């Protein structure tokens, strides 16, 4: 069973759009996942523009890959390294801790992740 950063069963990040390295809605990782797509983020315009500026276009749809393109508010499994890059420049999106894989803790502290914990009031 996969665990989240809170050492509990990993929850689904999102099924619409369908996310995850394995496209099963979960931010699971494995040996094939060289990007370590473990962070369940709620993407923002700032983050999407930052990612685009770093060469990763998450906005433009790619129909042949069944990728609709992301818009602000979408939940998406991000690479922990990209999230950390964005955090260093003030562009990191909020994250859903219950759906963020425990493997993320190999790269940063739980305290750092908790600073970006998504709570409903953050969006009001």
Backbone as a chain_set.jsonl record, in Angstrom:
{"seq": "XXXXXXXXXXXXXXXXXXXXXXXXXXXXXXXXXXXXXXXXXXXXXXXXXXXXXXXXXXXXXXXXXXXXXXXXXXXXXXXXXXXXXXXXXXXXXXXXXXXXXXXXXXXXXXXXXXXXXXXXXXXX", "coords": {"N": [[0.835, -1.17, 0.0], [0.564, 2.193, -0.866], [1.794, 5.086, 0.792], [1.046, 8.347, 2.179], [2.542, 11.62, 2.831], [1.87, 11.986, 5.434], [2.04, 9.589, 6.548], [-0.097, 7.878, 6.159], [-2.66, 6.007, 4.351], [-2.314, 6.636, 0.892], [-4.19, 9.097, -0.73], [-6.432, 9.707, -3.5], [-5.428, 11.989, -5.99], [-6.484, 13.307, -8.3], [-8.977, 12.72, -10.777], [-10.03, 13.989, -12.917], [-8.716, 16.454, -14.557], [-7.235, 13.288, -15.454], [-4.624, 12.276, -13.534], [-1.198, 11.656, -12.438], [1.775, 9.674, -12.629], [1.262, 7.115, -13.522], [-1.194, 7.508, -14.559], [-3.521, 7.062, -13.02], [-4.799, 8.57, -11.228], [-3.488, 8.866, -8.839], [-0.623, 10.025, -7.0], [1.569, 8.229, -7.272], [4.767, 6.573, -7.4], [7.547, 4.999, -9.047], [10.182, 2.835, -10.274], [10.262, 3.47, -12.994], [9.504, 6.087, -13.095], [11.163, 8.662, -13.581], [10.964, 11.346, -13.018], [9.804, 11.549, -10.542], [6.958, 11.997, -9.73], [5.322, 13.043, -7.36], [3.976, 14.948, -5.847], [0.908, 16.239, -4.998], [-0.545, 18.796, -6.388], [-2.365, 21.902, -6.432], [-2.786, 23.613, -9.088], [-1.732, 26.901, -10.131], [-2.077, 30.029, -11.935], [0.368, 31.433, -11.776], [2.177, 29.332, -11.176], [1.832, 27.668, -13.459], [2.709, 29.357, -15.527], [5.345, 29.728, -14.693], [6.309, 27.082, -14.869], [6.071, 26.717, -17.635], [7.972, 28.598, -18.476], [10.216, 27.265, -17.729], [10.394, 25.267, -19.52], [8.457, 23.284, -19.467], [5.493, 22.772, -20.629], [2.445, 22.862, -19.365], [0.024, 23.765, -20.016], [-0.94, 23.716, -22.674], [-3.128, 21.678, -24.505], [-2.65, 18.188, -25.308], [-3.861, 16.142, -27.302], [-3.291, 13.532, -28.352], [-1.983, 12.31, -26.282], [-3.898, 12.205, -24.475], [-4.107, 14.424, -22.866], [-5.532, 17.174, -21.434], [-4.578, 19.736, -21.015], [-3.769, 22.053, -18.473], [-5.533, 24.11, -16.137], [-5.837, 26.92, -13.881], [-6.511, 25.839, -10.577], [-6.853, 23.169, -11.14], [-6.033, 19.875, -10.046], [-2.937, 18.202, -9.858], [-0.354, 15.809, -10.319], [2.78, 16.639, -9.547], [6.291, 16.764, -10.366], [8.541, 16.354, -7.751], [10.974, 17.732, -7.776], [10.498, 19.881, -9.555], [8.483, 21.207, -8.164], [9.914, 21.993, -5.895], [11.79, 23.715, -7.095], [10.048, 25.738, -7.943], [9.119, 26.557, -5.465], [11.362, 27.786, -4.38], [11.461, 30.154, -5.788], [9.166, 31.441, -5.152], [6.823, 30.549, -6.426], [5.458, 28.235, -5.942], [2.693, 26.035, -5.915], [-0.217, 25.441, -3.784], [-0.571, 22.355, -1.965], [-2.019, 19.071, -1.684], [-1.78, 17.334, 1.056], [-2.646, 14.769, 1.864], [-2.709, 13.394, -0.482], [-0.181, 13.454, -1.419], [2.696, 11.728, -2.098], [4.668, 9.716, 0.13], [7.317, 9.452, -0.614], [8.14, 11.953, -1.329], [9.265, 13.037, 0.918], [11.868, 12.265, 0.852], [13.14, 14.279, -0.371], [12.511, 16.741, 0.724], [11.439, 18.451, 3.739], [8.705, 17.539, 5.931], [7.711, 19.707, 7.284], [8.197, 21.845, 5.516], [6.482, 21.114, 3.383], [4.037, 21.246, 4.717], [3.7, 23.986, 4.999], [2.55, 24.683, 2.647], [0.15, 23.482, 2.575], [-2.965, 22.744, 1.249], [-5.967, 24.267, 2.018], [-9.421, 24.649, 2.308], [-10.185, 27.272, 2.928], [-8.095, 28.716, 1.834], [-8.758, 29.159, -0.754], [-10.906, 30.814, -0.786]], "CA": [[0.0, 0.0, 0.0], [1.298, 3.452, -0.913], [1.503, 5.999, 1.897], [1.247, 9.766, 1.933], [3.55, 12.243, 3.695], [1.377, 11.917, 6.809], [2.182, 8.172, 6.888], [-1.43, 7.277, 6.057], [-2.888, 5.556, 2.972], [-2.31, 7.675, -0.132], [-5.49, 9.391, -1.319], [-6.453, 10.101, -4.899], [-5.173, 13.407, -6.24], [-7.473, 13.825, -9.243], [-9.318, 11.868, -11.916], [-10.487, 14.836, -14.017], [-8.055, 15.549, -15.494], [-6.606, 12.099, -14.89], [-3.238, 12.614, -13.255], [-0.303, 10.628, -11.919], [2.696, 9.071, -13.602], [0.602, 5.93, -14.053], [-2.515, 7.967, -15.011], [-4.545, 6.361, -12.244], [-5.334, 9.532, -10.283], [-2.659, 8.886, -7.634], [0.756, 10.501, -7.166], [2.458, 7.1, -6.974], [6.017, 6.601, -8.142], [8.225, 3.715, -9.182], [11.483, 2.938, -10.936], [10.109, 4.072, -14.322], [9.154, 7.501, -12.911], [12.41, 9.397, -13.354], [10.64, 12.678, -12.53], [9.262, 11.444, -9.192], [5.696, 12.757, -9.737], [4.778, 12.648, -6.058], [3.317, 16.062, -5.161], [-0.438, 16.561, -5.476], [-0.631, 20.257, -6.346], [-3.502, 22.624, -6.988], [-1.992, 24.53, -9.903], [-2.112, 28.31, -10.234], [-1.524, 30.715, -13.114], [1.788, 31.698, -11.514], [2.952, 28.104, -11.328], [1.777, 27.214, -14.854], [3.598, 30.232, -16.302], [6.709, 29.401, -14.279], [6.653, 25.794, -15.463], [6.256, 26.968, -19.066], [9.249, 29.308, -18.643], [11.277, 26.284, -17.478], [10.377, 24.274, -20.591], [7.433, 22.25, -19.277], [4.195, 23.365, -20.945], [1.33, 22.106, -18.807], [-1.174, 24.506, -20.391], [-1.404, 23.337, -24.007], [-3.637, 20.299, -24.631], [-1.982, 17.234, -26.191], [-4.909, 15.118, -27.438], [-2.771, 12.18, -28.584], [-1.578, 11.775, -24.983], [-5.077, 12.327, -23.612], [-3.805, 15.491, -21.913], [-6.407, 18.293, -21.776], [-4.007, 21.026, -20.64], [-4.208, 22.407, -17.127], [-5.973, 25.478, -15.843], [-5.766, 27.17, -12.437], [-7.462, 25.089, -9.761], [-6.735, 21.731, -11.409], [-5.12, 19.1, -9.208], [-2.017, 17.512, -10.756], [0.834, 15.234, -9.694], [3.987, 17.311, -10.021], [7.608, 16.269, -9.969], [8.987, 17.017, -6.534], [12.062, 18.669, -8.092], [9.908, 21.099, -10.133], [7.789, 21.906, -7.087], [10.939, 22.631, -5.068], [12.301, 24.857, -7.873], [9.021, 26.774, -7.88], [9.077, 27.042, -4.086], [12.522, 28.669, -4.162], [11.237, 31.452, -6.444], [7.873, 31.965, -4.734], [5.771, 30.179, -7.385], [4.942, 26.9, -5.62], [1.26, 25.975, -5.627], [-0.643, 24.673, -2.623], [-0.585, 20.914, -2.187], [-2.922, 18.229, -0.9], [-0.867, 16.43, 1.764], [-3.176, 13.406, 1.905], [-2.501, 12.773, -1.793], [1.238, 13.617, -1.755], [3.375, 10.47, -1.768], [5.693, 9.758, 1.176], [8.633, 9.559, -1.273], [8.487, 13.384, -1.355], [10.067, 13.336, 2.11], [13.274, 12.009, 0.518], [13.648, 15.485, -1.02], [12.257, 17.929, 1.545], [10.847, 18.144, 5.047], [7.258, 17.635, 6.092], [7.422, 21.082, 7.697], [8.109, 22.662, 4.303], [5.247, 20.754, 2.676], [2.89, 21.732, 5.498], [3.536, 25.422, 4.74], [1.783, 24.818, 1.399], [-1.027, 22.616, 2.659], [-4.206, 23.311, 0.728], [-7.142, 24.251, 2.884], [-10.519, 25.286, 1.583], [-10.186, 28.719, 3.157], [-7.077, 29.318, 0.978], [-9.335, 29.452, -2.059], [-12.093, 31.672, -0.642]], "C": [[0.889, 1.245, 0.0], [0.836, 4.361, 0.218], [1.71, 7.452, 1.467], [2.268, 10.316, 2.927], [3.132, 12.268, 5.164], [1.415, 10.487, 7.343], [0.832, 7.469, 6.992], [-1.619, 6.795, 4.623], [-3.006, 6.739, 2.009], [-3.706, 7.855, -0.714], [-5.33, 9.777, -2.781], [-6.212, 11.602, -5.011], [-6.261, 13.973, -7.155], [-7.726, 12.817, -10.369], [-9.835, 12.673, -13.108], [-9.851, 16.214, -13.881], [-7.357, 14.397, -14.761], [-5.108, 12.336, -14.757], [-2.455, 11.413, -12.753], [0.576, 10.061, -13.009], [2.048, 7.862, -14.277], [-0.806, 6.231, -14.574], [-3.643, 7.158, -14.36], [-5.165, 7.28, -11.19], [-4.498, 9.707, -9.024], [-1.245, 9.351, -7.953], [1.736, 9.42, -6.709], [3.709, 7.223, -7.832], [6.612, 5.199, -8.17], [9.508, 3.912, -9.967], [11.392, 3.587, -12.323], [9.884, 5.581, -14.243], [10.399, 8.302, -12.56], [12.157, 10.801, -12.81], [10.125, 12.712, -11.112], [8.04, 12.358, -9.033], [4.896, 12.462, -8.469], [3.978, 13.723, -5.337], [1.958, 16.346, -5.793], [-0.655, 18.062, -5.291], [-1.956, 20.75, -6.908], [-2.871, 23.768, -7.772], [-2.613, 25.93, -9.966], [-1.563, 28.865, -11.549], [-0.031, 30.941, -12.944], [2.638, 30.452, -11.731], [2.978, 27.644, -12.783], [2.696, 28.053, -15.742], [5.061, 29.959, -15.95], [7.159, 28.101, -14.925], [6.91, 25.939, -16.97], [7.606, 27.642, -19.322], [10.443, 28.381, -18.423], [11.244, 25.134, -18.488], [9.349, 23.168, -20.442], [6.055, 22.892, -19.43], [3.085, 22.449, -20.444], [-0.017, 22.725, -19.191], [-1.782, 23.997, -21.696], [-1.898, 21.89, -24.036], [-2.795, 19.472, -25.611], [-2.932, 16.045, -26.346], [-4.377, 13.693, -27.618], [-2.257, 11.529, -27.303], [-2.721, 11.843, -23.988], [-4.854, 13.369, -22.515], [-4.592, 16.739, -22.298], [-5.773, 19.671, -21.602], [-4.587, 21.43, -19.296], [-4.631, 23.865, -17.052], [-5.902, 25.672, -14.331], [-6.888, 26.444, -11.702], [-7.439, 23.597, -10.008], [-5.755, 21.111, -10.418], [-4.244, 18.281, -10.156], [-0.83, 16.993, -9.976], [2.076, 15.853, -10.325], [5.234, 16.559, -9.597], [8.048, 17.056, -8.736], [10.088, 18.027, -6.841], [11.518, 19.96, -8.695], [9.178, 21.896, -9.054], [8.799, 22.644, -6.212], [11.568, 23.824, -5.781], [11.327, 26.027, -7.767], [8.952, 27.374, -6.471], [10.197, 28.051, -3.831], [12.319, 30.051, -4.771], [9.838, 32.014, -6.148], [6.718, 31.641, -5.666], [5.131, 28.828, -7.075], [3.443, 26.951, -5.329], [0.996, 25.25, -4.302], [-0.665, 23.195, -2.981], [-1.596, 20.237, -1.266], [-2.047, 17.158, -0.237], [-1.338, 14.98, 1.74], [-2.945, 12.647, 0.591], [-1.062, 12.943, -2.285], [2.006, 12.415, -1.205], [4.507, 10.681, -0.761], [7.112, 9.886, 0.602], [9.088, 11.023, -1.354], [9.391, 13.756, -0.191], [11.542, 12.969, 1.926], [13.941, 13.281, 0.003], [13.458, 16.758, -0.2], [11.567, 17.504, 2.839], [9.324, 18.235, 5.0], [6.876, 19.056, 6.494], [7.305, 22.003, 6.485], [6.808, 22.377, 3.561], [4.019, 21.297, 3.403], [2.647, 23.226, 5.307], [2.651, 25.675, 3.522], [0.532, 23.956, 1.394], [-2.275, 23.351, 2.195], [-5.293, 23.166, 1.773], [-8.214, 25.06, 2.167], [-10.515, 26.806, 1.754], [-9.151, 29.43, 2.288], [-7.663, 29.775, -0.353], [-10.546, 30.382, -1.972], [-11.745, 33.132, -0.785]], "O": [[1.845, 1.336, 0.77], [-0.346, 4.405, 0.559], [2.447, 7.741, 0.525], [2.795, 9.579, 3.76], [3.954, 12.541, 6.038], [0.905, 10.196, 8.425], [0.65, 6.573, 7.816], [-0.816, 7.138, 3.756], [-3.708, 7.712, 2.283], [-4.334, 6.888, -1.142], [-4.24, 10.127, -3.236], [-6.735, 12.385, -4.218], [-6.884, 14.986, -6.836], [-6.806, 12.152, -10.845], [-10.054, 12.118, -14.184], [-10.382, 17.065, -13.167], [-6.949, 14.527, -13.607], [-4.414, 12.568, -15.747], [-2.979, 10.303, -12.656], [0.174, 9.977, -14.169], [2.262, 7.619, -15.464], [-1.526, 5.32, -14.981], [-4.556, 6.657, -15.016], [-5.956, 6.834, -10.359], [-4.768, 10.603, -8.224], [-0.731, 9.1, -9.043], [2.61, 9.662, -5.876], [3.706, 7.895, -8.863], [6.214, 4.327, -7.398], [9.875, 5.042, -10.287], [12.361, 4.196, -12.776], [10.062, 6.279, -15.241], [10.658, 8.586, -11.391], [13.049, 11.39, -12.2], [10.016, 13.788, -10.523], [8.079, 13.35, -8.306], [3.914, 11.721, -8.504], [3.36, 13.44, -4.311], [1.871, 16.657, -6.981], [-0.914, 18.535, -4.184], [-2.579, 20.098, -7.746], [-2.467, 24.776, -7.191], [-3.827, 26.107, -9.869], [-0.705, 28.257, -12.188], [0.749, 30.673, -13.857], [3.68, 30.503, -12.384], [4.034, 27.268, -13.291], [3.381, 27.514, -16.612], [5.919, 29.963, -16.833], [8.261, 28.021, -15.467], [7.851, 25.354, -17.506], [8.303, 27.295, -20.276], [11.55, 28.673, -18.874], [11.969, 24.15, -18.34], [9.363, 22.208, -21.212], [5.52, 23.476, -18.488], [2.821, 21.397, -21.025], [-1.069, 22.265, -18.746], [-3.001, 23.865, -21.807], [-1.172, 20.978, -23.638], [-2.295, 19.99, -26.609], [-2.826, 15.061, -25.615], [-4.959, 12.748, -27.086], [-2.113, 10.308, -27.252], [-2.539, 11.572, -22.801], [-5.339, 13.225, -21.392], [-4.358, 17.31, -23.363], [-6.366, 20.674, -21.999], [-5.758, 21.177, -19.014], [-4.153, 24.721, -17.797], [-5.906, 24.696, -13.58], [-8.041, 26.434, -12.134], [-7.943, 22.827, -9.191], [-4.78, 21.74, -10.008], [-4.737, 17.729, -11.14], [-0.346, 17.663, -9.064], [2.378, 15.614, -11.495], [5.237, 15.821, -8.612], [7.935, 18.282, -8.697], [10.129, 19.087, -6.217], [12.024, 21.037, -8.381], [9.249, 23.125, -9.034], [8.568, 23.791, -5.83], [11.853, 24.84, -5.147], [11.732, 27.165, -7.531], [8.747, 28.578, -6.321], [9.994, 29.051, -3.144], [12.935, 31.019, -4.324], [9.385, 32.947, -6.811], [5.73, 32.375, -5.7], [4.338, 28.329, -7.873], [2.981, 27.813, -4.581], [1.858, 24.548, -3.774], [-0.764, 22.829, -4.152], [-1.969, 20.767, -0.219], [-1.627, 16.199, -0.885], [-0.526, 14.064, 1.61], [-2.98, 11.417, 0.559], [-0.755, 12.618, -3.432], [1.968, 12.128, -0.009], [5.209, 11.691, -0.797], [8.008, 10.383, 1.284], [10.285, 11.296, -1.439], [10.193, 14.684, -0.296], [12.375, 13.326, 2.759], [15.168, 13.357, -0.056], [14.167, 17.743, -0.408], [11.169, 16.351, 3.002], [8.744, 18.912, 4.15], [5.827, 19.553, 6.086], [6.412, 22.849, 6.433], [6.109, 23.306, 3.156], [3.07, 21.755, 2.766], [1.514, 23.688, 5.438], [2.072, 26.752, 3.382], [-0.074, 23.725, 0.347], [-2.596, 24.434, 2.683], [-5.509, 22.092, 2.334], [-7.914, 26.048, 1.496], [-10.813, 27.537, 0.81], [-9.296, 30.623, 2.021], [-7.125, 30.674, -0.999], [-11.147, 30.702, -2.998], [-12.624, 33.989, -0.691]]}, "num_chains": 1, "name": "protein.A"}
